[in-house]
Amino acid sequence: MSANDDNDLIAARLAAIVDSSFDAIISKDLNSVITSWNRAAEGFFGYKAEEVIGKNIRILIPESHQSEEDDIISRVRAGEVIESFETVRVRKDGSFIPISLTVSPIKDDHGRIVGASKIARDITASRDNERRIRLLLREVNHRVKNQYAVILSIIRETAKRTQDVDEFQHQINERITSLASSHDVLVSADWKGGDLATLIGDQLKPFKHDGPITVTGPELMLAAPAVLHIGMAIHELATNSAKYGVLATSRGEITIIWQIEKIGEGDFLKLCWEETNTADADAVEQKSGFGYVVLQRATPLALRGNAQIVVNDKVRLWELSAPLKECVSDFIEGDL
């Protein structure tokens, strides 16, 4: 095989590589006239090779980016390789495509620079990923700030109502643990919301009570804010019961029930915690207590609803009523 044959074989192999590349590979002379155009370039820009070879590459450059070509030619003439230059180009149909561009000088047999080879990579997907990451970071920042506010509120309100340091530490630990449990419910559903029955079950787990507890209601996917606030309310009710009610004794029953009710033209979530045959008057009756603040003010206010508390020696009851659209993830009026 002659040297010419070897050269022809090498050239054929290179041509095959260029033609099968997923990147657009284009060559041009120093007057910016296109001299070669691979199949990927057809897919990127919408032009067939015969439509663009012999034409100026500026047809691919938006009006606002025309000065880039002058700079590229100047740097190529100086023998410079331009690597990973992110810019935007225009397709045949007039739409724009973000690309990463690498430009290298082309030399003839005498080493003279006679043109440039361009490799263009479509970075639409990476741009979209970057955009999603920025949105995610903003969302994480927003959620973290919200949780800082919730935690600071828990600390502040608990401190107002606790004189003993050890008791303060104990209450804070329990309340933050409860909040973390609600977060686990949200994380398991990618922060899209949380199942109400699962939330209640998780909040009751630390109390390890073998007595009669009935939890019943339709399947309901709560929105993230409702998960956090209702989770905190259930924790306060369970804590209260463990001190003064059914969870403190072997007597009585706890029923947690929820349902959807039509009130006027809107749907409302009705959630009820009821303890029967209880022992002593409940501490939640004390309007200065943290639990009272959560149950009677914070939770209903956050969900634009209202709540009532009934406490006597026979029953201990908390009932929340809130617009369903404030409570449920991706709720559409009339779906239920």
C-alpha positions as CSV (number, residue, x, y, z in Angstrom):
1,M,0.0,0.0,0.0
2,S,1.4,3.4,-1.0
3,A,1.7,6.5,1.1
4,N,-1.1,8.1,-0.8
5,D,-3.3,5.1,-0.1
6,D,-2.4,5.4,3.6
7,N,-3.3,9.0,3.6
8,D,-6.6,8.3,1.8
9,L,-7.4,5.7,4.4
10,I,-6.6,8.0,7.3
11,A,-8.7,10.8,5.7
12,A,-11.6,8.4,5.2
13,R,-11.5,7.3,8.8
14,L,-11.4,10.9,10.0
15,A,-14.3,11.8,7.8
16,A,-16.3,8.9,9.2
17,I,-15.5,10.0,12.7
18,V,-16.6,13.5,12.0
19,D,-19.8,12.4,10.2
20,S,-20.8,10.1,13.1
21,S,-20.1,12.6,15.9
22,F,-22.9,13.8,18.1
23,D,-21.4,17.2,18.1
24,A,-21.8,19.6,15.2
25,I,-18.4,19.9,13.4
26,I,-18.0,22.7,10.9
27,S,-15.0,24.1,9.1
28,K,-14.7,27.5,7.5
29,D,-12.0,29.6,5.8
30,L,-10.6,32.8,7.1
31,N,-13.4,34.7,5.4
32,S,-15.9,32.8,7.5
33,V,-17.2,30.8,4.5
34,I,-18.4,27.3,5.5
35,T,-16.3,24.6,3.8
36,S,-17.6,21.4,5.6
37,W,-20.7,20.5,7.6
38,N,-21.4,17.1,9.3
39,R,-24.7,15.3,10.0
40,A,-24.9,16.5,13.6
41,A,-24.7,20.1,12.3
42,E,-27.8,19.4,10.2
43,G,-29.7,18.3,13.3
44,F,-28.5,21.2,15.4
45,F,-29.2,24.0,12.9
46,G,-31.7,22.6,10.5
47,Y,-29.6,23.2,7.3
48,K,-28.5,20.4,5.0
49,A,-24.8,20.6,4.0
50,E,-25.7,21.7,0.4
51,E,-27.7,24.6,1.8
52,V,-24.8,26.1,3.8
53,I,-21.5,25.1,2.3
54,G,-20.1,28.1,0.4
55,K,-22.1,30.5,2.6
56,N,-20.9,32.8,5.4
57,I,-21.2,31.2,8.8
58,R,-22.7,34.5,10.1
59,I,-26.1,33.1,9.0
60,L,-25.9,31.0,12.2
61,I,-25.1,34.0,14.4
62,P,-27.8,36.2,15.9
63,E,-27.6,39.9,15.1
64,S,-26.7,40.6,18.7
65,H,-23.7,38.2,18.6
66,Q,-22.2,39.1,15.2
67,S,-19.1,40.7,16.8
68,E,-18.1,37.3,18.2
69,E,-17.2,36.1,14.7
70,D,-14.7,39.0,14.2
71,D,-13.1,38.1,17.5
72,I,-13.0,34.4,16.7
73,I,-11.3,35.0,13.3
74,S,-8.8,37.3,14.8
75,R,-7.8,34.8,17.5
76,V,-7.7,31.9,14.9
77,R,-5.3,34.0,12.7
78,A,-3.1,34.3,15.7
79,G,-3.0,30.5,16.1
80,E,-5.1,30.5,19.2
81,V,-7.4,27.6,20.2
82,I,-10.7,28.8,21.7
83,E,-12.1,26.2,24.2
84,S,-15.6,25.8,25.6
85,F,-16.9,29.2,24.7
86,E,-20.6,29.3,25.6
87,T,-22.8,31.3,23.3
88,V,-26.0,31.1,21.3
89,R,-26.7,30.5,17.7
90,V,-29.7,30.6,15.4
91,R,-31.4,27.7,13.6
92,K,-32.9,27.8,10.1
93,D,-36.4,28.2,11.6
94,G,-35.2,31.2,13.6
95,S,-35.1,29.6,17.0
96,F,-32.1,29.9,19.2
97,I,-29.8,27.1,20.5
98,P,-27.3,27.5,23.3
99,I,-24.0,25.9,22.5
100,S,-20.5,25.4,23.8
101,L,-18.1,26.2,21.1
102,T,-14.5,25.0,20.6
103,V,-12.6,26.6,17.7
104,S,-9.2,25.4,16.4
105,P,-7.0,26.7,13.5
106,I,-6.7,24.6,10.4
107,K,-3.3,24.6,8.8
108,D,-2.2,23.6,5.3
109,D,0.8,21.4,4.4
110,H,3.1,24.3,4.8
111,G,1.9,25.1,8.3
112,R,0.0,28.2,7.3
113,I,-3.4,28.9,9.0
114,V,-6.0,28.7,6.3
115,G,-9.3,28.3,8.2
116,A,-10.9,27.1,11.4
117,S,-12.6,24.0,12.7
118,K,-15.6,24.5,15.0
119,I,-17.1,21.9,17.3
120,A,-20.4,22.9,18.7
121,R,-22.2,21.1,21.6
122,D,-25.8,21.6,22.4
123,I,-26.0,22.7,26.0
124,T,-29.8,23.1,26.2
125,A,-30.1,20.2,28.6
126,S,-27.3,21.4,30.9
127,R,-28.8,24.9,30.9
128,D,-32.1,23.5,31.9
129,N,-30.4,21.5,34.6
130,E,-28.6,24.6,35.9
131,R,-31.9,26.4,35.9
132,R,-33.6,23.6,37.9
133,I,-30.7,23.5,40.4
134,R,-31.0,27.3,40.9
135,L,-34.7,27.0,41.5
136,L,-34.1,24.1,43.9
137,L,-31.5,26.0,45.8
138,R,-33.9,29.0,46.1
139,E,-36.6,26.6,47.3
140,V,-34.3,24.9,49.8
141,N,-33.2,28.4,51.1
142,H,-36.9,29.4,51.5
143,R,-37.7,26.2,53.3
144,V,-34.7,26.4,55.6
145,K,-35.6,30.0,56.5
146,N,-39.2,28.9,57.2
147,Q,-37.9,26.1,59.5
148,Y,-35.6,28.5,61.3
149,A,-38.6,30.7,62.0
150,V,-40.6,27.7,63.2
151,I,-37.8,26.4,65.5
152,L,-37.1,29.9,66.8
153,S,-40.8,30.3,67.6
154,I,-40.9,26.9,69.4
155,I,-37.8,28.0,71.5
156,R,-39.2,31.4,72.2
157,E,-42.7,30.2,73.2
158,T,-41.4,27.3,75.2
159,A,-39.0,29.6,77.1
160,K,-41.8,31.9,78.0
161,R,-43.7,29.0,79.7
162,T,-40.8,27.1,81.3
163,Q,-38.9,28.1,84.4
164,D,-36.7,25.0,84.8
165,V,-33.7,24.6,82.5
166,D,-33.9,20.8,82.4
167,E,-37.7,20.9,81.6
168,F,-37.0,23.5,78.9
169,Q,-34.4,21.2,77.3
170,H,-36.7,18.2,77.5
171,Q,-39.6,20.0,75.9
172,I,-37.5,21.5,73.2
173,N,-36.0,18.1,72.4
174,E,-39.5,16.5,72.1
175,R,-40.9,19.3,69.9
176,I,-37.9,19.4,67.5
177,T,-38.1,15.6,67.3
178,S,-41.7,15.9,66.4
179,L,-40.9,18.5,63.7
180,A,-38.2,16.2,62.3
181,S,-40.8,13.4,62.2
182,S,-43.1,15.6,60.1
183,H,-40.1,16.4,57.8
184,D,-39.5,12.7,57.3
185,V,-43.1,12.3,56.1
186,L,-42.5,15.1,53.6
187,V,-39.1,13.8,52.4
188,S,-40.7,10.4,51.7
189,A,-43.0,12.1,49.3
190,D,-40.4,14.4,47.8
191,W,-41.9,17.4,49.7
192,K,-45.0,17.2,47.6
193,G,-47.0,16.6,50.8
194,G,-47.7,13.8,53.3
195,D,-50.3,11.2,54.0
196,L,-52.4,12.3,57.0
197,A,-52.8,8.8,58.5
198,T,-49.0,8.2,58.2
199,L,-48.3,11.6,59.8
200,I,-50.6,10.8,62.8
201,G,-49.1,7.3,63.2
202,D,-45.5,8.7,63.2
203,Q,-46.4,11.4,65.8
204,L,-47.9,8.8,68.1
205,K,-45.0,6.3,67.9
206,P,-42.9,7.8,70.6
207,F,-45.7,7.4,73.2
208,K,-45.8,3.6,72.7
209,H,-49.4,3.2,74.1
210,D,-51.1,-0.2,73.8
211,G,-54.5,1.1,74.7
212,P,-57.4,1.7,72.3
213,I,-56.5,4.3,69.8
214,T,-58.7,4.6,66.7
215,V,-57.4,6.5,63.7
216,T,-59.9,6.7,60.8
217,G,-60.6,8.9,57.8
218,P,-60.3,9.0,54.0
219,E,-56.9,8.9,52.3
220,L,-55.7,12.4,52.3
221,M,-52.4,13.9,51.0
222,L,-51.7,17.0,53.0
223,A,-49.7,20.0,51.6
224,A,-46.3,20.6,53.1
225,P,-47.4,23.4,55.5
226,A,-50.4,21.4,56.7
227,V,-48.1,18.4,57.4
228,L,-45.9,20.6,59.7
229,H,-48.7,22.4,61.5
230,I,-51.0,19.4,62.0
231,G,-48.0,17.3,62.9
232,M,-47.1,19.8,65.7
233,A,-50.7,19.8,66.9
234,I,-50.9,16.0,67.1
235,H,-47.7,16.0,69.1
236,E,-49.0,18.5,71.6
237,L,-52.2,16.6,72.0
238,A,-50.3,13.3,72.5
239,T,-47.9,15.0,75.0
240,N,-50.9,16.4,76.9
241,S,-52.6,13.1,76.9
242,A,-49.4,11.4,78.2
243,K,-49.4,13.8,81.1
244,Y,-53.1,14.1,82.0
245,G,-55.2,11.9,79.8
246,V,-55.6,8.4,78.3
247,L,-51.9,7.9,77.4
248,A,-51.1,8.5,81.1
249,T,-53.4,5.7,82.3
250,S,-54.9,2.4,81.2
251,R,-58.3,3.9,81.1
252,G,-60.3,5.6,78.3
253,E,-60.1,5.7,74.6
254,I,-58.6,8.0,71.9
255,T,-60.4,8.6,68.6
256,I,-58.7,10.6,65.9
257,I,-61.1,11.0,62.9
258,W,-61.2,13.3,59.9
259,Q,-63.6,13.9,57.1
260,I,-64.4,16.3,54.3
261,E,-67.5,18.4,54.8
262,K,-69.2,20.8,52.4
263,I,-69.8,24.2,54.1
264,G,-71.4,26.7,51.8
265,E,-69.7,26.6,48.5
266,G,-66.4,25.2,49.8
267,D,-65.0,21.9,51.0
268,F,-63.5,21.8,54.5
269,L,-61.3,19.4,56.4
270,K,-62.7,18.4,59.8
271,L,-60.1,16.8,62.0
272,C,-61.0,15.7,65.6
273,W,-59.0,14.3,68.5
274,E,-61.3,13.0,71.2
275,E,-60.4,11.3,74.5
276,T,-63.1,9.7,76.6
277,N,-63.3,8.5,80.2
278,T,-60.3,10.7,81.1
279,A,-58.9,11.4,84.5
280,D,-58.0,15.0,85.3
281,A,-58.8,18.3,83.7
282,D,-56.4,18.8,80.9
283,A,-53.5,21.3,81.0
284,V,-54.4,22.4,77.5
285,E,-57.1,24.3,79.3
286,Q,-54.5,26.7,80.5
287,K,-54.6,29.4,77.8
288,S,-51.0,30.4,78.6
289,G,-49.6,27.0,77.7
290,F,-47.5,26.3,74.6
291,G,-49.9,23.5,73.6
292,Y,-52.9,25.8,73.8
293,V,-51.1,28.3,71.5
294,V,-50.4,25.6,68.9
295,L,-53.9,24.1,69.0
296,Q,-56.1,27.1,69.3
297,R,-54.1,29.8,67.5
298,A,-51.0,28.7,65.4
299,T,-52.4,25.7,63.6
300,P,-55.8,27.1,62.7
301,L,-54.3,30.4,61.7
302,A,-51.7,28.8,59.4
303,L,-54.5,26.9,57.6
304,R,-57.0,29.8,57.6
305,G,-59.4,27.8,59.7
306,N,-60.6,27.6,63.3
307,A,-60.4,25.2,66.2
308,Q,-62.2,24.5,69.4
309,I,-61.2,22.8,72.6
310,V,-63.5,21.1,75.0
311,V,-62.1,19.8,78.3
312,N,-64.0,18.2,81.3
313,D,-63.7,15.1,83.4
314,K,-65.5,13.0,80.8
315,V,-64.0,14.2,77.5
316,R,-61.0,15.9,76.1
317,L,-61.6,17.1,72.5
318,W,-59.8,19.2,69.9
319,E,-61.5,19.9,66.6
320,L,-60.0,21.7,63.6
321,S,-62.0,23.0,60.7
322,A,-60.0,24.4,57.7
323,P,-60.6,25.0,54.0
324,L,-59.6,21.9,52.1
325,K,-57.6,24.0,49.6
326,E,-55.4,25.2,52.4
327,C,-54.7,21.7,53.6
328,V,-54.4,19.4,50.7
329,S,-51.6,19.0,48.2
330,D,-52.6,20.0,44.6
331,F,-56.2,20.3,45.6
332,I,-58.8,21.1,43.0
333,E,-62.3,22.1,44.3
334,G,-64.8,19.4,43.6
335,D,-62.3,16.6,43.2
336,L,-63.5,15.0,46.4
